[in-house]
Amino acid sequence: MPRYKLTIEYDGTRYAGWQKQPGQPTVQESIANALLKFTGEVIDVVGAGRTDSGVHATGQVAHIELCKEWDAYRVMQGINFYLFATENEDEVSNNRISIINAERVNDDFHARFTATKRHYVYRIINRRARLGLDVGRAWLVAEDLNIDAMQKAANYLLGTHDFTSFRDTQCQAKSPIKTLEHLKVERYGEEIRISTYSRSFLHHQVRIMTGTLALVGKSRWKPEDVKAALEAKNRAAAGLTAPPDGLY
């Protein structure tokens, strides 16, 4: 069966995450429904990873298998047509998902297991004025944040560690050991971006790291406190879980 790699962007605000859930709108199910209308087939959409409710994506990867060979561009356009199609031309689709690329791949390509890195960016808007355009797409932090202190703290998390303190208590990963290859804190005017990549992450790891680094930025913690939290190997030792709004 021909296999296709899909590259997907979505605004996760209206979705209960990537993975199908009974009675909840999800990204995976929305794409599967569009594929059913496009091809007439019930197709499994296999993602590179799950995203939580409210989390966004600029380059989520998935793969699908179709019963017959299609031109990759037609696959992209066909899915997008049904993602945004409505019964009435005056209606506006509730979907906020777009297939930005489709390509034919070899049968051994697997969206999850072929991935060598997963990249995340977390957006913080650091100002006192409430959000207008970025509601649901960034975390508003009113207190001034010291990004130099945040970066110093972030450096303690680089490398291979037991990240128990930075995993959700419901995390199902077999091991808390992860290798964090990159964690950078940068300011662009009133926006602070925390970028990170690794082969894989624990459940809520990026959001917990972000919430913890924010404590340092607010001068409530010292950078060295993050090192102590890491070494404690206890979720209660780290900071809050940042909201999903700012995660891409």
Contacts in CASP RR format, 6 or more apart in sequence:
PFRMAT RR
TARGET T0000
AUTHOR 0000-0000-0000
METHOD contacts of the structure
MODEL  1
MPRYKLTIEYDGTRYAGWQKQPGQPTVQESIANALLKFTGEVIDVVGAGR
TDSGVHATGQVAHIELCKEWDAYRVMQGINFYLFATENEDEVSNNRISII
NAERVNDDFHARFTATKRHYVYRIINRRARLGLDVGRAWLVAEDLNIDAM
QKAANYLLGTHDFTSFRDTQCQAKSPIKTLEHLKVERYGEEIRISTYSRS
FLHHQVRIMTGTLALVGKSRWKPEDVKAALEAKNRAAAGLTAPPDGLY
1 65 0 8 1.000
1 66 0 8 1.000
1 67 0 8 1.000
2 65 0 8 1.000
2 66 0 8 1.000
2 68 0 8 1.000
2 69 0 8 1.000
2 70 0 8 1.000
2 104 0 8 1.000
3 63 0 8 1.000
3 64 0 8 1.000
3 65 0 8 1.000
3 104 0 8 1.000
3 105 0 8 1.000
3 106 0 8 1.000
3 107 0 8 1.000
3 109 0 8 1.000
4 63 0 8 1.000
4 64 0 8 1.000
4 65 0 8 1.000
4 66 0 8 1.000
4 70 0 8 1.000
4 72 0 8 1.000
4 75 0 8 1.000
4 102 0 8 1.000
4 103 0 8 1.000
4 104 0 8 1.000
4 105 0 8 1.000
5 61 0 8 1.000
5 62 0 8 1.000
5 63 0 8 1.000
5 101 0 8 1.000
5 102 0 8 1.000
5 103 0 8 1.000
5 104 0 8 1.000
5 105 0 8 1.000
5 109 0 8 1.000
5 111 0 8 1.000
6 31 0 8 1.000
6 45 0 8 1.000
6 61 0 8 1.000
6 62 0 8 1.000
6 63 0 8 1.000
6 64 0 8 1.000
6 75 0 8 1.000
6 76 0 8 1.000
6 79 0 8 1.000
6 99 0 8 1.000
6 101 0 8 1.000
6 102 0 8 1.000
7 59 0 8 1.000
7 60 0 8 1.000
7 61 0 8 1.000
7 99 0 8 1.000
7 100 0 8 1.000
7 101 0 8 1.000
7 102 0 8 1.000
8 27 0 8 1.000
8 31 0 8 1.000
8 57 0 8 1.000
8 59 0 8 1.000
8 60 0 8 1.000
8 61 0 8 1.000
8 62 0 8 1.000
8 97 0 8 1.000
8 98 0 8 1.000
8 99 0 8 1.000
8 100 0 8 1.000
9 56 0 8 1.000
9 57 0 8 1.000
9 58 0 8 1.000
9 59 0 8 1.000
9 60 0 8 1.000
9 97 0 8 1.000
9 98 0 8 1.000
9 100 0 8 1.000
10 27 0 8 1.000
10 56 0 8 1.000
10 57 0 8 1.000
10 60 0 8 1.000
10 96 0 8 1.000
10 97 0 8 1.000
10 98 0 8 1.000
11 56 0 8 1.000
11 96 0 8 1.000
11 137 0 8 1.000
12 27 0 8 1.000
12 51 0 8 1.000
12 53 0 8 1.000
12 54 0 8 1.000
12 55 0 8 1.000
12 56 0 8 1.000
12 57 0 8 1.000
12 96 0 8 1.000
13 54 0 8 1.000
13 56 0 8 1.000
13 96 0 8 1.000
13 136 0 8 1.000
13 137 0 8 1.000
13 245 0 8 1.000
14 25 0 8 1.000
14 94 0 8 1.000
14 96 0 8 1.000
15 25 0 8 1.000
15 26 0 8 1.000
15 27 0 8 1.000
15 30 0 8 1.000
15 53 0 8 1.000
15 54 0 8 1.000
15 96 0 8 1.000
16 24 0 8 1.000
16 25 0 8 1.000
16 26 0 8 1.000
16 53 0 8 1.000
17 26 0 8 1.000
17 27 0 8 1.000
17 50 0 8 1.000
17 51 0 8 1.000
17 52 0 8 1.000
17 53 0 8 1.000
17 54 0 8 1.000
17 55 0 8 1.000
18 26 0 8 1.000
18 27 0 8 1.000
18 28 0 8 1.000
18 47 0 8 1.000
18 49 0 8 1.000
18 50 0 8 1.000
18 51 0 8 1.000
18 60 0 8 1.000
19 26 0 8 1.000
19 28 0 8 1.000
19 50 0 8 1.000
20 26 0 8 1.000
20 28 0 8 1.000
20 29 0 8 1.000
20 32 0 8 1.000
25 94 0 8 1.000
27 51 0 8 1.000
27 57 0 8 1.000
27 60 0 8 1.000
27 97 0 8 1.000
28 45 0 8 1.000
28 47 0 8 1.000
28 62 0 8 1.000
30 83 0 8 1.000
30 95 0 8 1.000
30 97 0 8 1.000
31 45 0 8 1.000
31 62 0 8 1.000
31 79 0 8 1.000
31 83 0 8 1.000
31 97 0 8 1.000
31 99 0 8 1.000
32 42 0 8 1.000
32 43 0 8 1.000
32 44 0 8 1.000
32 45 0 8 1.000
33 82 0 8 1.000
34 78 0 8 1.000
34 79 0 8 1.000
34 80 0 8 1.000
34 81 0 8 1.000
34 82 0 8 1.000
34 83 0 8 1.000
35 41 0 8 1.000
35 43 0 8 1.000
35 45 0 8 1.000
35 64 0 8 1.000
35 79 0 8 1.000
35 82 0 8 1.000
36 42 0 8 1.000
36 43 0 8 1.000
37 82 0 8 1.000
37 85 0 8 1.000
38 78 0 8 1.000
38 79 0 8 1.000
38 81 0 8 1.000
38 82 0 8 1.000
39 66 0 8 1.000
39 67 0 8 1.000
39 70 0 8 1.000
41 66 0 8 1.000
41 67 0 8 1.000
43 64 0 8 1.000
43 65 0 8 1.000
43 66 0 8 1.000
44 64 0 8 1.000
44 65 0 8 1.000
45 62 0 8 1.000
45 64 0 8 1.000
46 62 0 8 1.000
46 63 0 8 1.000
46 64 0 8 1.000
46 110 0 8 1.000
46 111 0 8 1.000
46 112 0 8 1.000
47 60 0 8 1.000
47 61 0 8 1.000
47 62 0 8 1.000
47 63 0 8 1.000
47 111 0 8 1.000
47 112 0 8 1.000
48 60 0 8 1.000
48 61 0 8 1.000
48 62 0 8 1.000
48 111 0 8 1.000
48 112 0 8 1.000
48 115 0 8 1.000
48 118 0 8 1.000
49 60 0 8 1.000
49 111 0 8 1.000
49 112 0 8 1.000
49 118 0 8 1.000
51 57 0 8 1.000
51 60 0 8 1.000
51 247 0 8 1.000
52 204 0 8 1.000
52 244 0 8 1.000
52 247 0 8 1.000
53 244 0 8 1.000
54 136 0 8 1.000
54 244 0 8 1.000
54 245 0 8 1.000
55 244 0 8 1.000
55 246 0 8 1.000
55 247 0 8 1.000
55 248 0 8 1.000
56 137 0 8 1.000
56 246 0 8 1.000
56 247 0 8 1.000
56 248 0 8 1.000
57 248 0 8 1.000
58 121 0 8 1.000
58 248 0 8 1.000
59 100 0 8 1.000
61 111 0 8 1.000
61 115 0 8 1.000
62 111 0 8 1.000
63 105 0 8 1.000
63 109 0 8 1.000
63 110 0 8 1.000
63 111 0 8 1.000
66 75 0 8 1.000
72 102 0 8 1.000
72 103 0 8 1.000
72 104 0 8 1.000
73 102 0 8 1.000
75 99 0 8 1.000
75 102 0 8 1.000
76 99 0 8 1.000
76 100 0 8 1.000
76 101 0 8 1.000
76 102 0 8 1.000
79 99 0 8 1.000
79 102 0 8 1.000
80 98 0 8 1.000
80 99 0 8 1.000
83 93 0 8 1.000
83 95 0 8 1.000
83 97 0 8 1.000
83 98 0 8 1.000
83 99 0 8 1.000
84 93 0 8 1.000
84 95 0 8 1.000
85 93 0 8 1.000
86 92 0 8 1.000
86 93 0 8 1.000
108 114 0 8 1.000
115 199 0 8 1.000
116 199 0 8 1.000
117 181 0 8 1.000
117 197 0 8 1.000
117 198 0 8 1.000
117 199 0 8 1.000
118 197 0 8 1.000
118 198 0 8 1.000
118 199 0 8 1.000
118 200 0 8 1.000
118 201 0 8 1.000
119 195 0 8 1.000
119 196 0 8 1.000
119 197 0 8 1.000
120 195 0 8 1.000
120 196 0 8 1.000
120 197 0 8 1.000
120 201 0 8 1.000
120 206 0 8 1.000
120 247 0 8 1.000
120 248 0 8 1.000
121 193 0 8 1.000
121 194 0 8 1.000
121 195 0 8 1.000
121 196 0 8 1.000
121 247 0 8 1.000
121 248 0 8 1.000
122 139 0 8 1.000
122 193 0 8 1.000
122 194 0 8 1.000
122 195 0 8 1.000
122 206 0 8 1.000
122 207 0 8 1.000
122 210 0 8 1.000
122 242 0 8 1.000
122 246 0 8 1.000
122 247 0 8 1.000
122 248 0 8 1.000
123 134 0 8 1.000
123 137 0 8 1.000
123 138 0 8 1.000
123 139 0 8 1.000
123 191 0 8 1.000
123 192 0 8 1.000
123 193 0 8 1.000
123 246 0 8 1.000
123 248 0 8 1.000
124 138 0 8 1.000
124 139 0 8 1.000
124 140 0 8 1.000
124 141 0 8 1.000
124 145 0 8 1.000
124 191 0 8 1.000
124 192 0 8 1.000
124 193 0 8 1.000
124 194 0 8 1.000
124 210 0 8 1.000
124 214 0 8 1.000
124 246 0 8 1.000
125 131 0 8 1.000
125 134 0 8 1.000
125 138 0 8 1.000
125 139 0 8 1.000
125 140 0 8 1.000
125 141 0 8 1.000
125 190 0 8 1.000
125 191 0 8 1.000
125 192 0 8 1.000
126 141 0 8 1.000
126 142 0 8 1.000
126 144 0 8 1.000
126 145 0 8 1.000
126 187 0 8 1.000
126 190 0 8 1.000
126 191 0 8 1.000
126 192 0 8 1.000
127 140 0 8 1.000
127 142 0 8 1.000
127 190 0 8 1.000
128 142 0 8 1.000
130 140 0 8 1.000
131 138 0 8 1.000
131 140 0 8 1.000
134 140 0 8 1.000
136 245 0 8 1.000
136 246 0 8 1.000
137 245 0 8 1.000
137 246 0 8 1.000
138 191 0 8 1.000
138 245 0 8 1.000
138 246 0 8 1.000
139 210 0 8 1.000
139 242 0 8 1.000
139 243 0 8 1.000
139 245 0 8 1.000
139 246 0 8 1.000
141 192 0 8 1.000
141 214 0 8 1.000
141 218 0 8 1.000
143 218 0 8 1.000
144 218 0 8 1.000
145 192 0 8 1.000
145 214 0 8 1.000
145 217 0 8 1.000
145 218 0 8 1.000
146 216 0 8 1.000
146 217 0 8 1.000
146 219 0 8 1.000
147 185 0 8 1.000
147 186 0 8 1.000
147 187 0 8 1.000
147 192 0 8 1.000
147 217 0 8 1.000
149 216 0 8 1.000
149 217 0 8 1.000
149 219 0 8 1.000
149 222 0 8 1.000
149 223 0 8 1.000
150 185 0 8 1.000
150 192 0 8 1.000
150 194 0 8 1.000
150 213 0 8 1.000
150 214 0 8 1.000
150 216 0 8 1.000
150 217 0 8 1.000
151 184 0 8 1.000
151 185 0 8 1.000
152 216 0 8 1.000
152 223 0 8 1.000
153 212 0 8 1.000
153 213 0 8 1.000
153 216 0 8 1.000
153 221 0 8 1.000
153 223 0 8 1.000
153 225 0 8 1.000
153 226 0 8 1.000
153 227 0 8 1.000
154 183 0 8 1.000
154 184 0 8 1.000
154 185 0 8 1.000
154 194 0 8 1.000
154 209 0 8 1.000
154 213 0 8 1.000
154 226 0 8 1.000
155 183 0 8 1.000
156 223 0 8 1.000
156 224 0 8 1.000
156 226 0 8 1.000
156 227 0 8 1.000
156 230 0 8 1.000
157 163 0 8 1.000
157 166 0 8 1.000
157 180 0 8 1.000
157 183 0 8 1.000
157 209 0 8 1.000
157 226 0 8 1.000
157 230 0 8 1.000
158 180 0 8 1.000
158 181 0 8 1.000
158 182 0 8 1.000
158 183 0 8 1.000
159 179 0 8 1.000
159 180 0 8 1.000
159 181 0 8 1.000
160 177 0 8 1.000
160 178 0 8 1.000
160 179 0 8 1.000
160 180 0 8 1.000
161 177 0 8 1.000
161 178 0 8 1.000
161 180 0 8 1.000
161 230 0 8 1.000
162 176 0 8 1.000
162 177 0 8 1.000
162 230 0 8 1.000
162 233 0 8 1.000
163 176 0 8 1.000
163 177 0 8 1.000
163 178 0 8 1.000
163 180 0 8 1.000
163 202 0 8 1.000
163 205 0 8 1.000
163 230 0 8 1.000
164 176 0 8 1.000
164 233 0 8 1.000
164 234 0 8 1.000
164 235 0 8 1.000
165 208 0 8 1.000
165 229 0 8 1.000
165 230 0 8 1.000
165 232 0 8 1.000
165 233 0 8 1.000
165 234 0 8 1.000
165 235 0 8 1.000
165 237 0 8 1.000
165 238 0 8 1.000
166 202 0 8 1.000
166 204 0 8 1.000
166 205 0 8 1.000
166 208 0 8 1.000
166 209 0 8 1.000
166 212 0 8 1.000
166 230 0 8 1.000
166 235 0 8 1.000
166 238 0 8 1.000
167 173 0 8 1.000
167 176 0 8 1.000
167 202 0 8 1.000
167 203 0 8 1.000
167 204 0 8 1.000
167 205 0 8 1.000
167 208 0 8 1.000
167 235 0 8 1.000
168 202 0 8 1.000
168 203 0 8 1.000
168 204 0 8 1.000
168 208 0 8 1.000
168 235 0 8 1.000
168 241 0 8 1.000
169 235 0 8 1.000
170 203 0 8 1.000
171 202 0 8 1.000
171 203 0 8 1.000
171 204 0 8 1.000
172 203 0 8 1.000
173 202 0 8 1.000
173 203 0 8 1.000
176 202 0 8 1.000
176 233 0 8 1.000
178 198 0 8 1.000
178 200 0 8 1.000
178 201 0 8 1.000
178 202 0 8 1.000
178 205 0 8 1.000
179 198 0 8 1.000
179 199 0 8 1.000
180 196 0 8 1.000
180 198 0 8 1.000
181 197 0 8 1.000
181 198 0 8 1.000
181 199 0 8 1.000
182 195 0 8 1.000
182 196 0 8 1.000
182 197 0 8 1.000
182 198 0 8 1.000
183 194 0 8 1.000
183 195 0 8 1.000
183 196 0 8 1.000
183 209 0 8 1.000
184 194 0 8 1.000
184 195 0 8 1.000
184 196 0 8 1.000
185 192 0 8 1.000
185 193 0 8 1.000
185 194 0 8 1.000
185 213 0 8 1.000
186 192 0 8 1.000
186 193 0 8 1.000
186 195 0 8 1.000
187 193 0 8 1.000
194 206 0 8 1.000
194 209 0 8 1.000
194 210 0 8 1.000
194 213 0 8 1.000
196 206 0 8 1.000
196 209 0 8 1.000
204 241 0 8 1.000
206 247 0 8 1.000
207 241 0 8 1.000
207 242 0 8 1.000
207 243 0 8 1.000
207 244 0 8 1.000
207 247 0 8 1.000
208 235 0 8 1.000
208 238 0 8 1.000
208 239 0 8 1.000
208 240 0 8 1.000
208 241 0 8 1.000
208 242 0 8 1.000
210 242 0 8 1.000
210 247 0 8 1.000
211 239 0 8 1.000
211 240 0 8 1.000
211 241 0 8 1.000
211 242 0 8 1.000
212 221 0 8 1.000
212 226 0 8 1.000
212 229 0 8 1.000
212 238 0 8 1.000
212 239 0 8 1.000
212 240 0 8 1.000
213 226 0 8 1.000
214 240 0 8 1.000
214 242 0 8 1.000
215 221 0 8 1.000
215 225 0 8 1.000
215 239 0 8 1.000
215 240 0 8 1.000
216 222 0 8 1.000
216 223 0 8 1.000
216 225 0 8 1.000
216 226 0 8 1.000
228 237 0 8 1.000
229 237 0 8 1.000
229 238 0 8 1.000
229 239 0 8 1.000
230 238 0 8 1.000
END
